[in-house]
């Protein structure tokens, strides 16, 4: 394996992740934070009413809301971008030339789309994000565990679908094998949805429109991140692979494994 080539992809993955994280930050700040503020206002109103309007039981904030919505949000998304961008670059290094006759940009787009689907959309449909004032504090640990279990299942089933599709291709053809593998993935995910516990902890007095807008904003953040990453990383890797330094990088497809 050519370590210089993998390092070059890794650096480009982290760069693309930071830029995509910045794009996601803009979406989160302008679309999501207003929904969070509205949910916090409802939560505070409930707390105020529970204490008879006397303001008792309020705790001093360790981190101000302004800092959470700016510095905290920026740190979280940019660190997420660097980490996930590096991981995606390593996956790209392995996948390039192994998942079909796709060019650098197409491979980056496929990986980004698959990551959005398996890491976020599939778990989101079973355990969608909740704003403040929604959810029982006593079940937060269980809900978090089940969400990450759903992420792990989605990733494992996606990998299994790719392997099965490749093995079926000689007998069924690429198109039919892809359909069969995708159908198996959907069936397995459906069974996971059916057997894993669900949670319905949205209060009757919580505005449905606010909940809908909050969840759409979280989906928009993730979609922006992965779309931005796919486009930027695809551009950077294409330049690497077709430049004068591309001779080393092209060997990634045949030496990683």
Buried (B, 14 or more C-beta within 10 A) or exposed (E): EBEEBBEBBBBBBBBBBBBBBBBBBEBBBEBBBBBBEBBBEBBEEBBBEEEEEEEEEEEEEEEEEEEBBBEBBBEBBBEBBBEBBBBBBBBBBBBBBBBEEBBBBBBBBBBBBBBBBBBBBBBBEBBBBBBBBBBEEEEEEEBEEBBEBBBEBBBEBBEBBBEBBBEBBEEBEEEEBBBBBEEBBEEBBEEBEEEEEEBEBBEEEBEEEBBEBBBEBBBBBBBBBBBBBBBBBBBBBBEBBEEEEBEBBBBBBEEBE
